[in-house]
């Protein structure tokens, strides 16, 4: 698929940051899922048509949630019977293995910590997304958004953090 030079420079460090373990300890399908592109097309997908909804994704979510009651910060398991009886459908966004009482054991989780920096400089990095493949750099990618460059740095983390810490 790729040579060892490309693997060492572009894939190994990034993959180890993303998964929190040595690349040699990961199943081969993890590496095989990475697309190899021989083009200067910097679009995220290979789809013929790509775009962002008019008004952005927030407008879509706001419209979908217009008449939906949302409660945050609840201990679902302490209130499970009451919550499940309170609505026709309840959307649980926690750990799926916990939801099923660890019937098939505990799953490994990885998450992301978002750190945002605003630079009052247009097009700071020249591309919408820049991936950082070096193991020594703690984040995996940085996005640049329109006029002032708001740069979210995505740092993979283990699941040892609580949901409250992840939300900050």
N, C-alpha and C positions, 0 to 999 in steps of 0.2 A: 504494500500500500504506500508507504513512505520510507525514506531513508533514515538512517540513525541520526544524521546531522539535523534534519528537520524535527525528528522526534525529540532530541535533546534540547533544541532551542525553542521550540514552539509548543510542544505537547506535554512533556514530562512534568516540568515545574507547575504549569497551569493545572494539570490534572491532579497533582499531589496537593496543591492548595485547595482545589475545589472539593476533594474527597477526604482530605485530612489523613492520608496514608500513602505509603509508597506505591508508585504505579505498578510495581511488580506484584503487589498484593491484590490488585483489582482484576476482575474478570475481563477478558479480551473485548467483550462487546462494548465496554465503556469507551475504549479508544476507537473502535470501529464506527461509533456513532458520530465522530467528528468529521464534518465535510472537508474535503480537500478541493479547493477552487483554484483554477488557473485563469483568473480574470481580474480586472481592476474594478469590477462592479462592487461597490461598497454597500449594496442593499443587504438587509439582514436575511431575507429569504430569497429563494430562486424563483418565486412565483412571478408570473408575467405581469400581474397588476398588484401594486402595493399602495397602501395609503393609510392615513389616519382619519378617523371619523370627523365630520364637520363639528366643531366645538370641542373636540377631544374626547378621550375616553371617560372623563369625569361626567360629562353630560349624559352619556349612555348609562352609566352606573346610576346616576341620580334619577333618571327616568325609570329604570328598572326597579329602583328601591322606593319610588314615590309613595306607595301605600303599604310599605312593609315596615313592621315594627322591628327595630334592631336594639338588642341589649348587649352591651359589652361588659367585660370584667366579671362575668358570672362564673361561679363554679358549677359547670354543667352537671357534674356527677353528684354534687350535694343536692341539686335541684332537678335531677333528671326526670322523675315521674311527673312533677308539676310542669316542667317545660314541655315535655312530649305531649301532655294532655292539653296544653294551652293553645295549640295550633294544629292545623291539618298537616303542615310540614314544618320541620325544624331543621335548619342547616347547621351542622356541627363542623367547626373548622379546626378542631384540635387534633391530637394524635389518634390516628385510626386504630392502632393496636390497643390503646387505652379504651377507646369506645367499645371495642369488642372484648373487653376484659382480658386482654393479652392471650386470647384463645390459642394463637399460633406463636406465642412468644413475643418478646420485645423487639421492635424494629429499630434499626439505626437511622438517625436523622442528622441531616446537615441543614443549616440555615444560613441566612445572610444578615450582616449588619450593614446598614446604609449610613454613610457619613456624607453630608452635603457641604460643599464649599461654593461660595459665589464669588466669581471673578468678574469685575466690571470691564470685560473685554469680550468683544464679539468673536465667535469662532475660535476660541482659545486653542483647540487641538486639531482643527482641520478636518475632522471626521466626527460624525455623531457618536460613534462608539469606538473606543480604543481598548483592546484587550492587553493585559499585562501578564505575560507568560512566565516571567522570572519568578522563581521560588522565593527570592529574597524580598520582593515587593509584596506586602501583605494583601493587597486587593487584586481582584481578577479583572475588573474592567472599570472604565470611567466613561460616562456619557456627557455630552455637551449639548445644552439646550438653548437654541436661538440667541437672542440679543446679548444679554449678560450671560456669561457662561456659568450655569449652575452645574457643578460636577458632583454627581453621586458616585462615591467609591463603594464598591461591593466587596465585602470581606467575608469569605466563608467561615463558619463557626460550627462547633460541635453543638449537639442538642442539650448540653448541660445547662444552658441558659433558660430561664423561665420565659413564658410568653410576655410578661410585662417588660422584661429587659429587652426583648426583641422588638417590642413596639416603640421603644424610645428613639 
